[in-house]
Amino acid sequence: MIKLAIIGTGGMAHAHAEQFLKIKGVKITAACDIDQSRAEVFAKKFGINQTFTSVEALLADAGVDAISNVTSDAFHAPISIAALKAGKHVLCEKPLAVNYPDAKKMVLVAKQSGLINMVQFSYRSSAAWIKAREIVEAGKLGTITHFEGSYLQSWLSSLAWGDWQTNPAWLWRLDSSKGSKGVLGDVGVHIIDFATAIAGDIANLNCHLKTFTAIKGKKKDGYTLDANDSVVIHCELKNGGMGVIHATRFGTGFQNRVFLRVHGTEGALEIDLDQGYSVLKVCLGEDRHKSTWQTLECKPVPNMFQRFVKSVQTGKQDQPDFARGAAVQKVLDACFESDANSKTVRI
């Protein structure tokens, strides 16, 4: 039986708890949050016996084997490092850290500890994504020449997820002083991983970030609304291919759309998670001469929570680990550098 603690009991922590409770061999035995009342409400909802307001106390006294780090971005590195040093396996929410140097420290500590370390890139739970990667690795697309990846949310222009103006769970994501890296750090990190783990590593990029201050205003209920709302990244891959990655919170018409299309000399593929996590469209072999697309139904695959648990149980490190998280963090840092200096940045 794996004894697990969830650190940070905000909105995303509920999704973590719900998923872990479905897995045999796991028991959530502790919850931690600086807001004691919130931790207690969370613990009562999920049948958790212990609550803490201090990570240090939890790591010393809770008797857990692993932690799920669901805190805000600025606390990912210090809490994950402390947990690893205390002998706990770690599943950390994305982005891995707030900058590449911190992410590198996490990778080093994880390597020294010999413990399981994984980043919650949740869209890798898509069976279509797994199959797409297999197709590319088998060379069925030939040389990758072009790709486009996008992540479109609309909670700044739609009430589908509630009113952002009245909910701190959304407002902090708009405030850089609260540790937010804007849409780039929140969901751009997902599409960067999702796209480049299939299309290939980025050699250089040019990024433009946009904050729609004229639409949102500058402040709301004590929050400074300065974090980026939209991002466009022009990329050149290490293999010479090119592509575009973009993300926004003003993607009106889409609640939470993750999309990827990859073109190669021998074929192409497309994933649209709005059409299903198991639906993959391909144009391969002779079909490319007629621009004919086929739809493949892919068998479901274990989600990130199941894979993390299996890794802890078997001692075999699964992906994406902290090293992958750090590689994506390096891209994020390059994006901020590119935008700040209006220049192309090499990775």
Backbone hydrogen bonds in HBPLUS format (Angstrom, degrees):
<---DONOR---> <-ACCEPTOR-->    atom                        ^
c    i                          cat <-CA-CA->   ^        H-A-AA   ^      H-
h    n   atom  resd res      DA  || num        DHA   H-A  angle D-A-AA Bond
n    s   type  num  typ     dist DA aas  dist angle  dist       angle   num
A0002-ILE N   A0025-GLY O   2.79 MM  23  6.03 175.6  1.79 150.8 150.9     1
A0027-LYS N   A0002-ILE O   2.89 MM  25  6.16 159.8  1.93 171.7 167.5     2
A0065-ASP N   A0003-LYS O   2.71 MM  62  5.25 159.0  1.76 139.6 146.5     3
A0066-ALA N   A0003-LYS O   3.24 MM  63  6.59 150.8  2.33 156.3 159.8     4
A0004-LEU N   A0027-LYS O   2.90 MM  23  6.04 167.6  1.91 152.4 154.6     5
A0029-THR N   A0004-LEU O   2.88 MM  25  5.84 145.3  2.00 149.1 160.1     6
A0005-ALA N   A0066-ALA O   2.99 MM  61  6.44 151.9  2.07 146.6 155.1     7
A0068-SER N   A0005-ALA O   2.85 MM  63  6.31 148.5  1.95 158.4 168.0     8
A0006-ILE N   A0030-ALA O   3.04 MM  24  6.49 155.1  2.11 148.4 150.1     9
A0032-CYS N   A0006-ILE O   3.01 MM  26  6.42 147.9  2.11 156.8 157.7    10
A0007-ILE N   A0068-SER O   2.99 MM  61  6.16 167.0  2.01 155.6 159.6    11
A0070-VAL N   A0007-ILE O   2.82 MM  63  5.76 155.8  1.87 160.9 169.3    12
A0008-GLY N   A0032-CYS O   2.71 MM  24  5.82 174.0  1.71 163.2 164.2    13
A0013-ALA N   A0010-GLY O   3.18 MM   3  5.48 127.9  2.46 104.7 118.0    14
A0014-HIS N   A0011-GLY O   3.21 MM   3  5.67 142.3  2.36 108.2 117.1    15
A0015-ALA N   A0012-MET O   3.05 MM   3  5.31 123.0  2.39 102.0 115.4    16
A0016-HIS N   A0012-MET O   3.18 MM   4  6.61 153.6  2.26 147.6 155.0    17
A0017-ALA N   A0013-ALA O   2.90 MM   4  6.17 166.1  1.92 153.6 156.4    18
A0018-GLU N   A0014-HIS O   2.96 MM   4  6.12 165.1  1.98 149.3 153.5    19
A0019-GLN N   A0015-ALA O   3.09 MM   4  6.24 156.1  2.15 145.3 151.0    20
A0020-PHE N   A0016-HIS O   2.93 MM   4  6.15 168.3  1.94 159.2 162.5    21
A0021-LEU N   A0017-ALA O   2.97 MM   4  6.04 155.0  2.03 151.7 157.9    22
A0022-LYS N   A0019-GLN O   3.14 MM   3  5.42 149.8  2.24 105.3 114.1    23
A0023-ILE N   A0020-PHE O   3.09 MM   3  5.41 160.7  2.13 111.0 117.1    24
A0031-ALA N   A0050-GLN O   2.96 MM  19  6.35 142.3  2.10 141.2 152.2    25
A0052-PHE N   A0031-ALA O   2.86 MM  21  6.27 140.3  2.02 149.3 160.7    26
A0033-ASP N   A0052-PHE O   2.99 MM  19  6.51 151.8  2.07 155.5 158.5    27
A0039-ALA N   A0035-ASP O   3.04 MM   4  6.33 158.4  2.09 155.2 161.8    28
A0040-GLU N   A0036-GLN O   2.92 MM   4  6.18 153.5  1.99 150.7 158.1    29
A0041-VAL N   A0037-SER O   2.99 MM   4  6.21 158.4  2.04 148.5 153.7    30
A0042-PHE N   A0038-ARG O   2.97 MM   4  6.13 162.2  2.01 148.5 153.7    31
A0043-ALA N   A0039-ALA O   2.85 MM   4  6.02 160.4  1.89 146.8 152.5    32
A0044-LYS N   A0040-GLU O   2.96 MM   4  6.09 158.6  2.01 146.3 151.7    33
A0045-LYS N   A0041-VAL O   3.06 MM   4  6.25 158.3  2.10 147.1 152.8    34
A0046-PHE N   A0042-PHE O   3.16 MM   4  6.43 150.9  2.25 149.7 156.6    35
A0047-GLY N   A0043-ALA O   2.90 MM   4  5.74 105.1  2.47 142.2 157.3    36
A0048-ILE N   A0043-ALA O   2.83 MM   5  4.55 166.1  1.84 137.4 139.9    37
A0058-LEU N   A0054-SER O   3.06 MM   4  6.33 158.2  2.10 146.4 152.6    38
A0059-LEU N   A0055-VAL O   2.90 MM   4  6.13 170.4  1.91 159.4 160.8    39
A0060-ALA N   A0056-GLU O   3.07 MM   4  6.17 142.7  2.21 139.2 149.2    40
A0061-ASP N   A0057-ALA O   2.84 MM   4  5.82 153.0  1.91 151.5 158.0    41
A0062-ALA N   A0058-LEU O   2.86 MM   4  4.99 159.0  1.91 140.8 143.4    42
A0089-HIS N   A0065-ASP O   3.12 MM  24  6.52 159.1  2.16 146.6 144.0    43
A0067-ILE N   A0089-HIS O   2.87 MM  22  6.30 155.4  1.93 158.3 163.3    44
A0091-LEU N   A0067-ILE O   3.06 MM  24  6.42 160.4  2.10 158.2 164.5    45
A0069-ASN N   A0091-LEU O   2.78 MM  22  6.14 159.6  1.83 162.1 168.6    46
A0093-GLU N   A0069-ASN O   3.01 MM  24  6.05 156.3  2.07 162.0 161.9    47
A0075-PHE N   A0072-SER O   2.96 MM   3  5.86 160.1  2.00 132.4 137.9    48
A0076-HIS N   A0073-ASP O   3.13 MM   3  5.46 166.3  2.15 114.4 118.8    49
A0079-ILE N   A0075-PHE O   3.23 MM   4  5.95 159.5  2.27 142.4 148.6    50
A0080-SER N   A0076-HIS O   3.04 MM   4  5.88 156.7  2.10 142.2 149.6    51
A0081-ILE N   A0077-ALA O   2.94 MM   4  5.96 165.8  1.96 158.1 162.1    52
A0082-ALA N   A0078-PRO O   3.06 MM   4  6.10 158.3  2.10 138.5 144.9    53
A0083-ALA N   A0079-ILE O   2.92 MM   4  6.10 156.7  1.98 148.3 154.7    54
A0084-LEU N   A0080-SER O   2.95 MM   4  6.17 162.9  1.98 150.5 154.7    55
A0085-LYS N   A0081-ILE O   2.97 MM   4  6.15 162.2  2.00 151.3 156.2    56
A0086-ALA N   A0082-ALA O   3.00 MM   4  6.16 128.8  2.27 135.0 148.6    57
A0086-ALA N   A0083-ALA O   3.06 MM   3  4.97 130.0  2.32  92.3 106.4    58
A0088-LYS N   A0083-ALA O   2.90 MM   5  5.25 160.6  1.93 144.1 144.0    59
A0087-GLY N   A0084-LEU O   2.96 MM   3  5.08 159.1  2.00 106.8 111.4    60
A0090-VAL N   A0116-ILE O   3.00 MM  26  6.36 163.1  2.03 159.1 160.0    61
A0118-MET N   A0090-VAL O   3.00 MM  28  6.48 155.0  2.06 156.9 164.3    62
A0092-CYS N   A0118-MET O   2.89 MM  26  6.29 167.7  1.91 161.8 162.8    63
A0120-GLN N   A0092-CYS O   2.82 MM  28  5.93 155.3  1.88 156.3 157.0    64
A0103-ALA N   A0099-ASN O   3.12 MM   4  6.39 155.2  2.18 146.9 154.5    65
A0104-LYS N   A0100-TYR O   2.81 MM   4  6.08 154.2  1.87 158.9 165.6    66
A0105-LYS N   A0101-PRO O   3.15 MM   4  6.45 150.2  2.25 142.8 149.9    67
A0106-MET N   A0102-ASP O   3.12 MM   4  6.46 151.8  2.20 145.4 152.8    68
A0107-VAL N   A0103-ALA O   3.00 MM   4  6.35 152.4  2.08 148.0 155.5    69
A0108-LEU N   A0104-LYS O   2.98 MM   4  6.26 158.7  2.03 149.5 154.8    70
A0109-VAL N   A0105-LYS O   2.97 MM   4  6.21 169.2  1.98 155.3 157.5    71
A0110-ALA N   A0106-MET O   2.92 MM   4  6.01 159.3  1.96 146.4 152.9    72
A0111-LYS N   A0107-VAL O   2.90 MM   4  6.10 156.5  1.96 147.5 153.8    73
A0112-GLN N   A0108-LEU O   2.93 MM   4  6.16 160.2  1.97 151.9 157.4    74
A0113-SER N   A0109-VAL O   2.91 MM   4  6.04 145.3  2.03 145.0 154.4    75
A0114-GLY N   A0110-ALA O   3.17 MM   4  6.32 143.8  2.30 145.0 152.5    76
A0119-VAL N   A0320-PRO O   2.97 MM 201  5.86 157.4  2.03 151.9 155.1    77
A0121-PHE N   A0119-VAL O   2.85 MM   2  5.79 134.4  2.06 108.8  94.6    78
A0124-ARG N   A0121-PHE O   3.13 MM   3  6.10 168.0  2.15 129.9 132.9    79
A0125-SER N   A0122-SER O   3.01 MM   3  5.83 156.5  2.07 120.7 125.0    80
A0126-SER N   A0123-TYR O   3.23 MM   3  5.69 159.0  2.27 111.0 113.3    81
A0130-ILE N   A0126-SER O   3.15 MM   4  6.54 159.2  2.20 149.1 153.9    82
A0131-LYS N   A0127-ALA O   2.99 MM   4  6.22 165.3  2.01 150.3 153.8    83
A0128-ALA N   A0277-TYR O   2.95 MM 149  6.01 167.7  1.97 155.9 151.9    84
A0132-ALA N   A0128-ALA O   2.85 MM   4  5.98 154.9  1.91 144.5 152.3    85
A0133-ARG N   A0129-TRP O   2.97 MM   4  6.20 157.2  2.03 150.2 155.3    86
A0134-GLU N   A0130-ILE O   3.14 MM   4  6.43 152.5  2.22 144.1 151.6    87
A0135-ILE N   A0131-LYS O   2.96 MM   4  6.26 153.9  2.03 151.3 158.2    88
A0136-VAL N   A0132-ALA O   3.04 MM   4  6.33 160.0  2.08 151.4 155.9    89
A0137-GLU N   A0133-ARG O   2.90 MM   4  6.06 166.7  1.92 151.9 156.0    90
A0138-ALA N   A0134-GLU O   2.96 MM   4  6.06 136.4  2.15 139.5 150.6    91
A0140-LYS N   A0135-ILE O   3.18 MM   5  5.68 153.3  2.25 169.2 161.6    92
A0139-GLY N   A0136-VAL O   2.92 MM   3  5.17 158.2  1.97 109.1 115.7    93
A0142-GLY N   A0139-GLY O   3.09 MM   3  5.20 153.9  2.16 104.1 112.2    94
A0266-GLU N   A0141-LEU O   2.91 MM 125  4.64 170.1  1.92 120.5 117.2    95
A0265-THR N   A0143-THR O   3.02 MM 122  5.40 138.0  2.20 128.6 140.2    96
A0145-THR N   A0263-HIS O   2.96 MM 118  5.97 162.1  2.00 143.8 149.7    97
A0242-MET N   A0145-THR O   2.99 MM  97  6.09 163.7  2.02 126.8 127.4    98
A0146-HIS N   A0263-HIS O   3.36 MM 117  5.18 170.1  2.37 136.9 136.7    99
A0263-HIS N   A0146-HIS O   2.77 MM 117  5.18 170.9  1.78 169.0 165.7   100
A0147-PHE N   A0242-MET O   3.00 MM  95  6.56 128.9  2.26 137.6 149.8   101
A0244-VAL N   A0147-PHE O   3.12 MM  97  6.57 144.8  2.25 139.9 147.0   102
A0148-GLU N   A0261-ARG O   2.93 MM 113  5.40 152.8  2.00 154.0 160.8   103
A0261-ARG N   A0148-GLU O   2.92 MM 113  5.40 154.8  1.98 153.9 162.0   104
A0149-GLY N   A0244-VAL O   2.91 MM  95  6.38 159.8  1.95 157.8 164.2   105
A0246-HIS N   A0149-GLY O   2.99 MM  97  6.55 152.3  2.07 151.0 159.4   106
A0150-SER N   A0259-PHE O   2.92 MM 109  5.24 158.7  1.97 142.3 147.4   107
A0259-PHE N   A0150-SER O   2.91 MM 109  5.24 163.1  1.94 159.9 161.1   108
A0151-TYR N   A0246-HIS O   3.03 MM  95  6.58 145.0  2.16 145.9 156.5   109
A0248-THR N   A0151-TYR O   3.21 MM  97  6.81 147.0  2.32 158.0 164.8   110
A0152-LEU N   A0257-ARG O   2.84 MM 105  5.05 156.4  1.89 145.7 151.8   111
A0257-ARG N   A0152-LEU O   2.88 MM 105  5.05 148.7  1.98 151.4 147.3   112
A0153-GLN N   A0248-THR O   2.96 MM  95  6.04 167.6  1.97 160.1 162.5   113
A0251-GLY N   A0153-GLN O   2.59 MM  98  5.04 151.0  1.67 160.8 151.4   114
A0157-SER N   A0154-SER O   2.96 MM   3  5.38 157.8  2.01 113.5 120.8   115
A0158-SER N   A0154-SER O   2.79 MM   4  5.61 110.0  2.29 152.0 171.6   116
A0156-LEU N   A0249-ARG O   3.23 MM  93  5.74 156.4  2.29 162.5 158.5   117
A0162-GLY N   A0159-LEU O   2.94 MM   3  4.69 160.1  1.98 103.3 109.3   118
A0166-THR N   A0163-ASP O   3.13 MM   3  5.82 168.5  2.15 121.5 125.1   119
A0167-ASN N   A0164-TRP O   3.45 MM   3  5.34 171.2  2.46 104.1 106.6   120
A0170-TRP N   A0167-ASN O   3.00 MM   3  5.67 152.7  2.08 118.4 125.4   121
A0171-LEU N   A0167-ASN O   3.02 MM   4  6.26 166.4  2.04 150.0 154.4   122
A0172-TRP N   A0168-PRO O   3.18 MM   4  5.95 168.4  2.20 144.6 144.3   123
A0173-ARG N   A0170-TRP O   3.00 MM   3  5.46 136.0  2.20 110.7 122.6   124
A0174-LEU N   A0171-LEU O   2.98 MM   3  5.38 160.9  2.01 112.9 119.2   125
A0175-ASP N   A0172-TRP O   3.18 MM   3  5.19 166.9  2.20 107.1 110.7   126
A0227-ALA N   A0174-LEU O   2.99 MM  53  4.87 173.4  1.99 130.6 128.5   127
A0178-LYS N   A0175-ASP O   3.08 MM   3  5.55 156.4  2.14 112.0 119.3   128
A0179-GLY N   A0176-SER O   3.04 MM   3  5.24 157.5  2.10 111.9 114.3   129
A0185-GLY N   A0181-LYS O   3.23 MM   4  4.61 159.4  2.28 112.3 113.6   130
A0186-ASP N   A0182-GLY O   2.95 MM   4  6.06 148.4  2.05 150.2 160.4   131
A0183-VAL N   A0228-ASN O   2.93 MM  45  5.89 162.0  1.96 138.8 144.2   132
A0187-VAL N   A0183-VAL O   3.00 MM   4  5.62 153.3  2.07 135.9 142.5   133
A0188-GLY N   A0183-VAL O   2.76 MM   5  5.94 158.8  1.80 157.8 157.9   134
A0189-VAL N   A0184-LEU O   2.86 MM   5  6.12 113.2  2.32 147.9 162.9   135
A0190-HIS N   A0187-VAL O   2.99 MM   3  5.14 127.2  2.27  98.7 112.3   136
A0191-ILE N   A0187-VAL O   3.27 MM   4  6.76 159.1  2.32 154.8 157.3   137
A0192-ILE N   A0188-GLY O   2.92 MM   4  6.09 152.6  2.00 152.4 160.4   138
A0193-ASP N   A0189-VAL O   3.18 MM   4  6.32 162.8  2.22 141.3 145.3   139
A0194-PHE N   A0190-HIS O   2.79 MM   4  5.96 173.4  1.80 158.4 160.7   140
A0195-ALA N   A0191-ILE O   2.87 MM   4  5.73 160.6  1.91 140.2 144.9   141
A0196-THR N   A0192-ILE O   3.02 MM   4  5.91 163.9  2.04 145.9 150.3   142
A0197-ALA N   A0193-ASP O   3.05 MM   4  5.74 154.4  2.11 147.0 152.0   143
A0198-ILE N   A0195-ALA O   3.19 MM   3  5.63 153.1  2.27 107.2 115.3   144
A0199-ALA N   A0195-ALA O   2.80 MM   4  5.95 174.0  1.80 164.4 162.3   145
A0200-GLY N   A0196-THR O   2.88 MM   4  4.77 143.1  2.02 114.1 125.8   146
A0238-LYS N   A0201-ASP O   2.90 MM  37  5.87 156.3  1.96 157.2 157.2   147
A0203-ALA N   A0236-GLU O   2.72 MM  33  5.67 162.7  1.75 149.9 156.0   148
A0347-ILE N   A0203-ALA O   2.89 MM 144  5.48 171.2  1.89 140.7 141.9   149
A0204-ASN N   A0236-GLU O   3.29 MM  32  5.45 158.3  2.34 141.8 146.3   150
A0236-GLU N   A0204-ASN O   2.95 MM  32  5.45 157.5  2.01 163.5 160.8   151
A0205-LEU N   A0345-VAL O   2.92 MM 140  5.50 152.6  2.00 145.2 152.8   152
A0345-VAL N   A0205-LEU O   2.86 MM 140  5.50 162.0  1.89 161.1 163.7   153
A0206-ASN N   A0234-HIS O   2.89 MM  28  5.19 148.1  2.00 145.8 155.4   154
A0234-HIS N   A0206-ASN O   2.86 MM  28  5.19 172.8  1.86 155.4 155.4   155
A0208-HIS N   A0232-VAL O   2.94 MM  24  5.44 156.9  1.99 154.6 162.2   156
A0232-VAL N   A0208-HIS O   3.05 MM  24  5.44 156.3  2.11 150.7 158.2   157
A0210-LYS N   A0230-SER O   2.93 MM  20  5.20 154.8  2.00 153.0 151.9   158
A0229-ASP N   A0210-LYS O   2.77 MM  19  5.88 160.6  1.81 143.2 148.4   159
A0230-SER N   A0210-LYS O   3.10 MM  20  5.20 149.9  2.19 147.7 152.7   160
A0213-THR N   A0211-THR O   2.99 MM   2  5.70 136.0  2.19 102.2  90.0   161
A0215-ILE N   A0212-PHE O   3.08 MM   3  5.49 142.2  2.23 107.1 117.5   162
A0216-LYS N   A0212-PHE O   3.01 MM   4  6.28 170.6  2.02 161.4 163.6   163
A0217-GLY N   A0213-THR O   2.73 MM   4  4.98 153.0  1.80 137.4 145.7   164
A0225-LEU N   A0218-LYS O   2.80 MM   7  5.18 155.9  1.85 133.3 140.2   165
A0220-LYS N   A0223-TYR O   2.86 MM   3  5.15 150.3  1.95 144.0 152.9   166
A0223-TYR N   A0220-LYS O   2.88 MM   3  5.15 161.8  1.92 117.2 123.1   167
A0226-ASP N   A0224-THR O   3.02 MM   2  5.74 136.2  2.21 102.6  90.8   168
A0249-ARG N   A0229-ASP O   3.02 MM  20  5.68 138.6  2.20 154.2 165.9   169
A0231-VAL N   A0247-ALA O   2.85 MM  16  5.37 154.2  1.91 161.7 163.4   170
A0247-ALA N   A0231-VAL O   2.98 MM  16  5.37 153.5  2.05 146.5 152.7   171
A0233-ILE N   A0245-ILE O   2.73 MM  12  5.08 156.6  1.79 160.9 167.5   172
A0245-ILE N   A0233-ILE O   2.93 MM  12  5.08 160.8  1.96 146.5 152.9   173
A0235-CYS N   A0243-GLY O   2.85 MM   8  5.23 178.4  1.85 157.7 157.2   174
A0243-GLY N   A0235-CYS O   3.05 MM   8  5.23 150.9  2.14 142.3 141.7   175
A0237-LEU N   A0241-GLY O   2.70 MM   4  5.07 169.6  1.71 147.5 151.1   176
A0240-GLY N   A0237-LEU O   2.95 MM   3  5.18 161.1  1.99 109.7 114.9   177
A0252-THR N   A0250-PHE O   2.86 MM   2  5.50 139.5  2.02 101.0  90.0   178
A0254-PHE N   A0251-GLY O   2.99 MM   3  5.83 150.7  2.08 151.5 156.0   179
A0273-LEU N   A0258-VAL O   3.00 MM  15  5.55 159.1  2.05 167.8 170.1   180
A0260-LEU N   A0271-ILE O   2.86 MM  11  5.16 155.7  1.92 153.9 157.2   181
A0271-ILE N   A0260-LEU O   2.77 MM  11  5.16 162.0  1.81 156.3 162.1   182
A0262-VAL N   A0269-LEU O   2.96 MM   7  5.45 159.0  2.01 149.1 155.8   183
A0269-LEU N   A0262-VAL O   2.97 MM   7  5.45 150.5  2.06 149.5 158.2   184
A0264-GLY N   A0267-GLY O   2.74 MM   3  5.23 144.9  1.86 164.8 176.2   185
A0268-ALA N   A0283-CYS O   2.83 MM  15  5.10 145.7  1.94 134.9 146.1   186
A0283-CYS N   A0268-ALA O   2.90 MM  15  5.10 161.3  1.93 146.1 144.0   187
A0270-GLU N   A0281-LYS O   2.79 MM  11  5.05 146.3  1.91 149.0 150.8   188
A0281-LYS N   A0270-GLU O   3.04 MM  11  5.05 176.8  2.04 157.9 156.9   189
A0275-GLN N   A0272-ASP O   2.76 MM   3  5.52 157.2  1.81 123.1 130.7   190
A0276-GLY N   A0273-LEU O   3.14 MM   3  4.89 154.5  2.21  94.4 102.3   191
A0298-CYS N   A0278-SER O   2.83 MM  20  4.89 172.9  1.84 148.8 151.3   192
A0280-LEU N   A0296-LEU O   3.03 MM  16  5.14 171.0  2.04 153.3 155.7   193
A0296-LEU N   A0280-LEU O   2.68 MM  16  5.14 177.7  1.68 167.0 166.5   194
A0282-VAL N   A0294-GLN O   2.83 MM  12  5.34 161.5  1.87 155.0 161.4   195
A0294-GLN N   A0282-VAL O   2.77 MM  12  5.34 165.4  1.79 160.2 163.8   196
A0287-ASP N   A0284-LEU O   3.00 MM   3  5.44 137.3  2.19 147.0 140.2   197
A0288-ARG N   A0285-GLY O   3.24 MM   3  6.00 158.4  2.29 116.8 121.7   198
A0289-HIS N   A0286-GLU O   3.11 MM   3  5.75 152.5  2.18 116.3 123.0   199
A0290-LYS N   A0287-ASP O   3.10 MM   3  5.48 147.7  2.21 108.0 117.0   200
A0292-THR N   A0287-ASP O   3.02 MM   5  5.02 169.3  2.03 141.6 142.6   201
A0307-ARG N   A0303-ASN O   2.98 MM   4  6.23 156.5  2.04 153.0 160.4   202
A0308-PHE N   A0304-MET O   2.89 MM   4  6.04 150.3  1.98 142.8 150.6   203
A0309-VAL N   A0305-PHE O   3.03 MM   4  6.26 164.7  2.05 149.4 153.1   204
A0310-LYS N   A0306-GLN O   2.95 MM   4  6.14 161.3  1.98 146.3 151.8   205
A0311-SER N   A0307-ARG O   2.95 MM   4  6.09 153.4  2.03 141.7 148.9   206
A0312-VAL N   A0308-PHE O   3.01 MM   4  6.33 157.3  2.06 150.5 156.2   207
A0313-GLN N   A0309-VAL O   2.87 MM   4  6.13 159.0  1.92 152.4 158.8   208
A0314-THR N   A0310-LYS O   2.85 MM   4  5.98 155.9  1.91 151.7 157.3   209
A0315-GLY N   A0311-SER O   2.65 MM   4  5.33 139.6  1.81 142.7 152.9   210
A0324-ARG N   A0321-ASP O   3.09 MM   3  5.43 122.7  2.43 104.1 117.1   211
A0325-GLY N   A0321-ASP O   3.06 MM   4  6.44 159.6  2.10 149.6 156.0   212
A0326-ALA N   A0322-PHE O   2.79 MM   4  6.02 148.9  1.89 147.7 155.6   213
A0327-ALA N   A0323-ALA O   3.02 MM   4  6.27 150.1  2.11 140.9 148.8   214
A0328-VAL N   A0324-ARG O   3.03 MM   4  6.35 155.4  2.09 152.2 158.0   215
A0329-GLN N   A0325-GLY O   2.92 MM   4  6.13 146.9  2.03 138.2 148.4   216
A0330-LYS N   A0326-ALA O   2.89 MM   4  6.17 143.9  2.02 146.1 154.9   217
A0331-VAL N   A0328-VAL O   3.07 MM   3  5.13 122.8  2.41  95.8 110.1   218
A0332-LEU N   A0328-VAL O   3.03 MM   4  6.46 153.5  2.10 147.1 154.6   219
A0333-ASP N   A0329-GLN O   2.92 MM   4  6.24 162.5  1.95 154.4 157.9   220
A0334-ALA N   A0330-LYS O   3.06 MM   4  6.26 153.2  2.14 139.3 146.7   221
A0335-CYS N   A0331-VAL O   2.91 MM   4  6.23 144.5  2.04 146.2 156.5   222
A0335-CYS N   A0332-LEU O   3.05 MM   3  5.02 119.8  2.43  93.7 109.1   223
A0336-PHE N   A0332-LEU O   3.09 MM   4  6.49 159.0  2.13 155.6 159.5   224
A0337-GLU N   A0333-ASP O   2.97 MM   4  6.22 158.0  2.02 148.7 155.4   225
A0338-SER N   A0334-ALA O   2.82 MM   4  5.94 159.0  1.86 146.9 152.7   226
A0339-ASP N   A0335-CYS O   2.96 MM   4  6.17 164.7  1.99 152.7 156.2   227
A0340-ALA N   A0336-PHE O   2.97 MM   4  6.06 162.5  2.00 146.5 151.8   228
A0341-ASN N   A0337-GLU O   3.08 MM   4  6.15 148.7  2.18 146.1 153.3   229
A0342-SER N   A0338-SER O   2.75 MM   4  5.43 113.2  2.20 141.0 155.0   230
A0343-LYS N   A0338-SER O   3.21 MM   5  5.07 150.9  2.30 128.6 136.9   231
